[in-house]
Amino acid sequence: MTTHELIASPDTVHWGFYSAALSPILTIPSGDRLRVHTESGFLGAMDKVGSRASKELLAITENNRKGDGGHMLIGPIAVEGAEPGDVLEVRFVEAAPRYDWGVNIFRPLRGGLPEDFPYHHAVVVEIDVAAGFGDWGAGVKVPLDPFFGNFGVAPPVSMGEVASAPPGIWGGNLDNKELRPGATVYLPVFNEGAMFSIGDGHGCQGDGESCTSALECALSGTVELHLRKDMELSHPRAETDSHYIFMGFDPLIDNAAKSALREAISFLGQQRAMSRDDAYTLCSLAVDLHVTQIVNGVKGVHAMLPKAILA
């Protein structure tokens, strides 16, 4: 196993979009690791960040074309032998803030309460990496729980350039706090090489991501990529040591919940040969539905199935 190190820069980052038309910045064999050092740059907060912004962050904002989203994504990275119909297994090994600051922001017409907060607001949050918290002020210290909010493969060619803001079948802006180090995510592959990208570091986030953003911060982290030709998926799935996780996406939260439930029912049929009736009933007894986020246009719900009940 080889670990490949990638630092966010104008040469390694695509900003605000996914596209199958992008050329890979690196090609690796299945089983290798990526050590990535990301940047997080909300343009609406740059005046508050001021001189603390890294030279790499400034270079990206000055030199890279910005798509319809705001996420700075390292990639794409091609995986040797990956073909449409395969699955890319992404194992999250570690993640930690790079700097001693992060930002939180909300904007007009965005977030869970746009009618209540119809203006722009940004704040810089001091991060104490050693102590493991962000200082919110007023005596409030928020525990750090870092993870990457946005990662995925290239979407189908037919979709063209896709904004980085919504989640979808390719992954994208999942904003799922369960996908911290130790989690494994499975992504359907739509293009040769899979073309994996990653960014959007979060120091911490609540389910829902209510105001539009998490504790947005640059992260250093490690992921391990494995090509799976023994799996078939049409939708991202994940697992942790304790749970299987099924994700649903839709502009309507009810439909997102339905999609997550259907994924859980399908899994139980495949893994335990359960009838749809039995699987549906089990979901009612044992599966927890969580609102992943309500702010990305396409909303997210994830279904948590405890592994212990299937042991």
SESE-755965 format. One record per atom (N, C-alpha, C, CB): x negated, y, z negated. Coordinates in steps of 0.001 Angstrom, whole numbers, plus 500000, padded with zeros to 6 digits. Atoms other than C-alpha are relative to their C-alpha. Last residue first. Glycine has a CB too. Example, Ala and Ser with C-alpha at 12.3 -4.5 7.8 and 13.67 -1.06 7.14 Angstrom:
BEGIN
500820498810500060486330498940492860500770501090499270499586500462501415499110498810500000487700495500492200499100501200500000500992500027498754
END
This chain:
BEGIN
501138500864500356525408489378485860500455498561499809499309500508498718500211500966498912528275491062487705498881499027499679499688500726501301498780500800499853529646492929484677499872498956501103501186500905500289499840500982501065526142494057483732501230499124500201500084500697498664500554501288499594525538495754487076500294498909498981498503500119500208501020500561500894527884498576486128499514498637500484500553499878498578499624501357500366529673500043489194498925499404499101500211499124501259501039500678500776529373503819489507500515498652499525499555500864498796499413501051500826531459505450492257498880499201499350500925499073500840500704501278500031530144508683493725500636499072498970498506500211499685499602500797501162532190511655494874499166498731500034501551499676500002500488501338500278530908514349497235500593499401498738498517500018499891500109500324501424532324517455498895499568498540499815501349500259499279499612501404500113531644518522502486499742499589498557499207499081501019499087500067498869531474522294502257500606498628500106499290500361501291500759500122498761528455521903499989500875499971501251499163498761499952500451498701499490529986523244496765499325499947501369499056500607499024498799499414499398532053520528495082499662501241500818501022500353498915500092498552499795529230518202494021501258500474500716498719500378500816501413499721499758528835514651492758499761501498500120499517499283501267500058498952498990532282514304491199498531500393500173500887501241499596500613498736500382531960511022489330500092500982501161498528499792499575500114499043498904534207507963489638499454501322499467501372500213500695499822498589500346533563505269487043499803500855501245499013500429498880500756499038499202534094501647488079500332501423499562500299499816501502501413499897500356535126499064485461499201501062500745499363498703500221500398500402501345538849498479485197498582500427499633500120498517499866499173499268500965540214500359488206499576499708498566501474499643500187500406498589499971537332499137490349500785500810498970500205500594501411501225499886500786538120495585489229499502501446499973498913499075500566499639500069501412541671495969490539498774500160499109500700498679499695499309498744500311540441497098493955500370500052498515501271500154500876501030498968500059538001494174494088500605501354499619499269500105501349500773500170501228540726491685493190498940501098499840499332498623499990499134499756501152543107492989495851499201499928498696501157498984499974499850498555500136540360493209498472500863500347498789500611500596501274498947499475499150539558489566497836500080501507499801501362499321499692498722499633500608536254488953496164501008500389501073499812501154498999498916500628499247533445487155498001501363500266499365499763498500500104499332500939500894531048488299495290501177499278500665500483500728498769500899500573500997528429490241497256500633498916499135499487501081499122501207500573499414530316491035500474499186499219498974499146501097500609499619501075499083533758491529498956498789499294500578500854500546501124499558501132500828532321493461496047500462498838500866501133500432499058501160500620500637530420495708498461500406498772499194499285501008499097500724500743498967533516496413500562498807499264499414499538500942501109499184501176499679535505497371497459499298499142501051501402500426500502500112500936501125532723499712496331500767498718500275500514500647498711501350500553499974532517501363499773499805498988498875498961501121499888500029500979498903536306501746499830498627499359500131500391500665501324499306501217500434536139503408496421499971498928501081501447500316499623500870500665500974533524505906497599500626498698499514499719500928498808501131500572499278535622506738500688499062499252499062499238501090500737499532501184499278538764507207498623498855499304500724501092500384500999499803501063500985536929509560496257500464498713500680501021500437498935501336500438500400535702511639499204500093498865498983499197501177499415500488500886498945539263511731500528498587499510499712500036500713501343499250501251500057540542513117497238499493499011501042501493500262500207500550500834501061537732515702497164500733498675499885500054500732498678498993500141501053538742517124500536499505499011498955501361499538500588499623498655500457535850518329502737501061499988498898500508500809501171498893499459499222534720514688502781500262501440499544501283499117499842500143498605499609531868512552501473501207500428500829498691500217500791498989499559499060531933509266499547499863501483500261501395499678499485499790498574499777529029507554497839501065500263501049498706500658500414499376499906498683528693504131496255500466501434500212501191498998500138499402498687499765526322503579493335500480500075501443498985501141499694499905499799498565525360500190491870500771501298500219500695498779500714498800499819499203524490500583488233499736499859501505500601501355499711498746500339500681522094499741485359501239500008500896500216500948498879500132501215500806518580499606486786501348499536499453499028500235498848500940499749501083519618502114489437499840498686499236500494501171499055499928500771501243521300501533492769498952500509499028499802498487500268501124499862500923522136503441495907500166499029498843499887501452499477499727500611501297524329503410498999498765500169499127500384498490500149501023500126501047524377505515502151500533499308498742499461501378499635499872498909500957527061504704504756498897499850498957501417500008499330499496498868499232527281502470507831500004501271499161501406499708500519499247498971500710525123499737506373500502501041500991499132500663498906499216499187499079523655496454507597500834500969499179500905499114500920498824499300500494520852494740505698500711500717501153499608501006498894499073501008500507518209492105506540501278500629499451499326499168498917499312500540498836516197494449508754500988498911499612498995499455500996499173501175500264515149496532505764500734499589501273501009500280498858499090500286498900512267498963506233500737498703499711499240499913501346499983501385499532510708500042502955501044499844501104500292499024498829499077500289498904509727503574501950499841498559500477499770500972501166500519501174499303508185504451498582501034499560501024499668498841499002498993500953499552508771507886497135499304498883500764501081500693500883500431501150499219506482510096495067501197499126500341498938499189499237499398501306500268507102513537493685499503498938500953501503500090500083500941501006499515505910517096493361500579498645499638498557500197499390500347501247500680508824519451493002498807499342500665501192499040499989500920500840499248509510523097493859499657498764499172498714500787500380501428499817500257512477524419491959499184499109500919499667499699498529500738500220498761516215524953492162498526500281499758500548500892501144501251499329500332517862524608488761499066499689501167499397499518498588500507500617501218521072523581490496498894500895499437499473498546500275501378500463500069522945525629493060499704499359498660499042501147500252500621500165498679526441526395494307498619499385499904499910501335500711500099498628499486528198527565491074499356500078501374499216500851499039498811499158499922529593524156490092499829501348500683500494500231498658500854498880499565526840521671490866500854501264500180499255499647501336499185498931499450529693519140490450499172501119500595500898500551498942499066500498498993527825516784488152500897501147500449500849498815499444498813500673500492525314518912486259500797499410501152500865500961499192498721499654499380521891519686487637501114499262499283500001499658501514498872500656500645518266519601486506501263500475500708500051500311498455500513500248501341514845520604487800501030499319499121499556501295499361499131499557501088516154520160491319499339499675498667501400499334500096500281500424501363513840519933494321500955500616498991498586500349499637498957499525500903515437520482497708499790499494498574501367499567500509500248498697500598513097518378499852501050500329498957499969501078501069499667499850501416512870515164501870499657501414499518499250498944499152500385498680500504512741513968505478500471500147498558500593501131500889499630499622501359512815510476507020499473501388499651499472498971499002500238498549500060512643509843510775500510500588498684500681500708501191499141499546501109514192506338511042499904501510499801499615499279498696500862499402501015511286505434513365500737500436498748499291501170500576501282500670500142513635504823516281499134500756499006499290499880501360500996499683498974516958506486515590498722499192499772499686501513500001499327499670498745520215505828513714499030500244501157500863501219499806500933499421499033519018504137510509500706500186501337498742499104500166499920500591498659521479503524507661499085500755500958501458500016500524499486499117498962520156504789504311500095499257501331499107501244500141499999500710498729519656502743501137500702500863501044500692498611499866498940499594499080518712504612497960499821499250501318499984501547500230500268500419498631516711503234495039501204500364500853499696498471500080498888500356499120516683504875491610499475499552501366500968501195500162499479501295500424513772504766489176501146499524500858500441500065498575500992501071499939512966508447489586500496498722499331498705500453499349501251499588500637516253510401489785498964498884500157500226500338498493501069500466499124519077509543492155498649500559499552500286500403501455500338501390500346521737509793489432498783499509500779501195499077500271500992500016501077521660513597489826499637498596499540500509500790498829499530501010500951523379513357493202498948499816498914500299498646500716499886499318501293522874516505495279500544499072498909500903501227500133499213500860500890523537514480498455500221500646498634499307498650499827499899499270501263522342517230500801500896499244499007500551501425500244499880498548500042521238514975503636500153500523498581501174500448500837500508499567501305522014511256503715500193501497499878498501499620499817501462499997499936522357510171507366499364500286498644499527501024501011500424501390499856526041509239506858498483499862500078500630499394501233499357500765498941526707512715505554499434498602500079499844500700501335500415501394499966525835515374503006500719499277501130500278499310498649499071501071500375526386519015503922499301498652499868501117499898501025499122499796501155523848521877503627500925498827499695500825501216500219500473500765501157520981520756505885500963500056498828498651500507499564500435499162501118522799521887509011499608499137498811501108500988499598499043499986501105522973519275511777499442500875498885500291498555499483500606499429501197521207519642515127501075500175498929499309501359500320500840498842499776522673517282517721499335500466498721500806501118500597499624498923500912525430514958516531499177501263500215499854499539498573498759499375499545525121512646519554500434501166499121501099498975500048500311499029498952521499511917518655501236500778500411499398499300501215499863500488498620522658510197515465499746501111501020501398499409500216498635500406499653521339511838512296500067499450501425500965501187499849499452499179498924517627511807511409501408499519500340499086499951501255500566500356498703517026510106508076500570500953501050500309498506500366499236500828499087517730511545504669499202499639501234501269500699500397500898500899499269516738513724501771500851499149500934499156499099499019499759500098498564518276516593499817498936499119500645500013501402500653498589499885499637518752516876496062500284499707501450500489501355499682499894499356498689515362515545494996501460500012500438499115499272501055499704500911498893515287514781491281500052500814501286501348499231499765500269499661498604514154516359488016500350498893500992498561500350500153499679501336499491515880515853484657499805500047501512501479499556499615500361500315498626514732518853482616500351498549500321498502500257500235500970501080499769516624519569479421499734499784501483500496498701499373499375501057499211518340522998479322498975498903500267500570500561501334501059500715499296517207525333476541500620498772500667498837499591499022499563501215499301519746527884475358498838499412500773501185500297500952500234501181500820518565530394472742500392498684500635500722500140498743498977500035501053520161533342474534499859498754499125501405500045500621499783498787500767517866532595477478501091499806498970500348501152500917498888499268499425518166529769479997500219501349499317501256499171499916499533499022500975514746528332479176501049500895500641498824500842499454499923498678499411514257525227481305500610500948498994500814499984501306498746499257499946513169522101479451499848501274500826500478500341498588498902500677499328510659519272479269501312500752499994500207498691499385498938500196500992508201520500476660501239499362500608500372501325499362500509500837501092505242519972479005501081499703498970498813500678499322500104501388499549507142521278482036499563499085498862499018499891501170501081500533500826508234524494480353499899498508500307500253500264498456500075501450500176510308526137483075498784499654499152499935499276501370501335500425500418511338529804483042500025498503499681499514500822498763500002500786501229514558530379484970498564499566499687500942498761500129501198500832500096514743533137487577499989499330498637498702500839500221500778499908501225518274534455488059498795499064500110500873499648498756501161500887500036520364535211491113499230500222498714499086500230501223500666500020501309523835536704491552498856498999500060501003499635498849501276500705500023525669537727494711499364500114498619499051500556501081501177499159499863529328538685494578498749499124499906499983501115498915500147499603498594532859537296494738498797500914500253501257500696500460501360499459499940532702535437491389499668500410501441498967498956499476500351499394501279536290534620490377498637500697500027500008498945498920499092498881500247537607533994493903499671500724498684501447499501499973500366498830499185534541531906494763500893501212499751500053499638501464499069498922500360535121529547491822499690501260500806499926500304498480498723500551500422533565526194492805501051501036499668499796499138498831499869500513501350530727527700494768501401499520499681499599501046499023500608501307500234530594529926497835500306499545498573498465500051500245499296501012499200532625532818499228499420498602499832499962500382501459498590499829499653530175535363497760500511498870500894500207501341500694499787499020498940526891533923496506501487500151500291499243499593501276498709500174499335525571531975493530500238501188500918501158499859498964499393498936499209521981531493492483501446499655500323499203500238501293498597500387499840519754529537490139500706501182500641500669499599498619498951499000499815515981529808490369501370499325499985499791500777501323499022500437499025512924527923489177501057501081500128500632498639499599498784499234499758509785528770487270500892499270501006499656501417500509499360499703501280506689527202485692501245500871500171499010500690499072500275498680500558505553525575488918500751500190498684500389501102501003501349499556499651505236522136490482499607501262499243499900500245501498500143498641499468508277520594488779498532500358500260500618501011499028500251499011501051508119516811488315499874501378500634498716499647499189499722498629499579509194513734490283499773500928498814501456500141500549500249498953500987508299510045490140500363501356500593498519499986499536500996500431500978508928506705491834499796501045498911498675499705500691500493498785500636512053507106493932499131499627498807501171500913499561500186500178501437512479504025496115499381501269499411499104498760499704500801498920500566513896504695499575499945499819498489500585501398500377499945500050501456515154501663501502499023501029499443499672498569499470501206499511500662515687502432505186500237500021498498499606501415500518499768499224501215518328500259506828498653500432499442500806499178498944500752500397501186518240498926510393500456500837498796498471500165500239499374501188500582520998499459512959499257499452498805500114498933501031498587499795500342518967501868515074500652498702499540500764500571501201499130499911498833515319500806514967501429500288499554499940498697500831498603499687500314512475501098512455500791500221501286500090501250499091499087501111499764509302499336513597501453500284499718499590498865499194500294500916498897506854501809512071501032498883500078498598499407499842500380501298500572508454504324509732499852499007501146501063499497498947499544501202499304508505507883511055499486498755499280499527500007501476500996501064500072508153510846508699500587498765500667499583499700498518499656501391500299510224513905509528498791499067500016501023499507500988499741501094499088509178515658507531500203500501501417501207499213499548501244500558499477509113517928504503500349498817500892499034499569498844500138501450500010512453519698504105498659499590500602501159499342500770501302500232499394512984523331503156499651498527499846498908500905499357500925500919500675516694523649502452498716499813500799500669498643499773501067499273500675518726526726503405498897499145499438500566500790498922500082500253501434521202525460505971498832500754499395499867498501499722498791499507500652522163526800509406500044499707498501501206499399500660498736500504499485518637526413510755501168500554499204500018498479499972499035500467500986515662528600509882501266499530500695500324501107498984498611499739499619512786528878512319500929499409498951500315499413501402499156501106499554509470528757510501501388500481500400500111498949498905500383500631498733506822531512510379500975498956500529498678499367499843500446499059498972507627534106507694499842499351501376498691500622499584498947499019499746509731531991505330499628500960501130500295500787498730498843500674499392507299529094505668501084501013500340500564498916499052500343500327498612504264531316505077501162499315500705498757499104500049499933498780499200505843532823501957499712499705501471499010501045499466498599499602499911506475529376500482500151501240500874500574500262498600499334500938499090502935528263501305501468500370500187499882498560499470500340499592498634501428531405499755500653499067501021498468500014500194501260500531499496503270530573496557499743500496501422500009498460499960499827500857498824506006532828495186498643499551500521500786500739501109500146501393500422505130534164491730500186499028501167501003499680498895501372500467499807504471537615493211499792498555499567499053500886499246501106499065499827508195538323493560498659499327500218499910500888498816501181500858500140510556535630492294498732500834500140500015498862501054500199500250501423513256538270491746498765499117499754501251499339499402500397498734500618512968539614495296499746499834498508501071501061500230501419499742499814512927536037496601499546501306499354499679500025501466500661499878501300516292535204495073498540500410500117500094498696499252499313499051500852518573535714498072499373500197498638501384499577499827500366498652499586516036534000500337500640501050499091500414500238501452498756499283499737516458530805498352499644501439500338500978499929498776499959498571499729513094529111498745501375500529500332499086500317501109498578499681500060512262525727497255500137501508500144500655499489498665499716498622500372508871524269498096501510500197499994499308501001500971499000499215499292507903520605498157499998501456499538501381499389499802500030498787500820504788518663497211500889501016500714498512500552499796499597498744499382505197515143498557499965501132498978501403499874500612500132499052501107503400511908497688500260501377500587498572499917499305500195498594499691504684509406500227499899500777498700501149500545500885499431498945500829504266505691499625499703501377500577499464499902498580500895498939500451503720502810502010500761501037499176499317500671501201500642500333501262505915499712502132499046501048499489499281498733500135499074500314501089506888499950505793499220499599498753500973498871500414499407501334500028504068501333507896500980499862498844498910498933499895500540500881501031503567505088508278500597498605500148500284500567498588499427501328499817503960507687511030499327499048499024499832499505501470500794501110500509503384511360510224500739498713500302499728500145498474501265499404500440504622514764511408499036498920499524500244501025498878500506500321501335507343513037513404498700500735499699499787498499499864501091500981499922508844514856516373499471499718498600498854500510500923501272499657500630512195516575515883498979498880500181500204500291498511500929499480499004514936515841518429498639500353499409500592501216500663500718501121499408516835513574516014498977500466501022500974499037500647499811500213498568517769516709514104499182498799500461499605501262500798500470501323499574518198517762510481500232499886501497500733498843499222499297500860499050518522521420509465499349498618500088500031500655501384498566499771499872517715524249507077500741499101500954500218501360500406499283499158500952513965524538507404501476500114500371499364501391499935498913499457499184511697521978508980501027500566499028500640498897500956498631499729500446508497521644506981500902500353501174500013501134498973499393501233500513505090520028507619501490500147499680499266499552498759500229501145499122503366522593509843500721498731499548498528499727500091499316499831498718504803525718508178499867498792500929499466501219500695500679498925499270503660524302504841500772500210501301498471499654500278499121499132499222504964521892502197499212501156500606501144500535499124499740498740500688502182519564501078500857500874500902498671500725499618499495498951499121502114515931502217500364501223499166501226499502500813499667498758500679500088513158500591500385501074501007498828500474499139500265498890499091500134509619501990500480501289499328500707499784501388499237498809500357499900506741499497499556501152500888499817500354498498500705498725499913498728503443500985500935501127499573499468500242501438499153498802500000500000500000500000499115501252500000500959500004498764
END
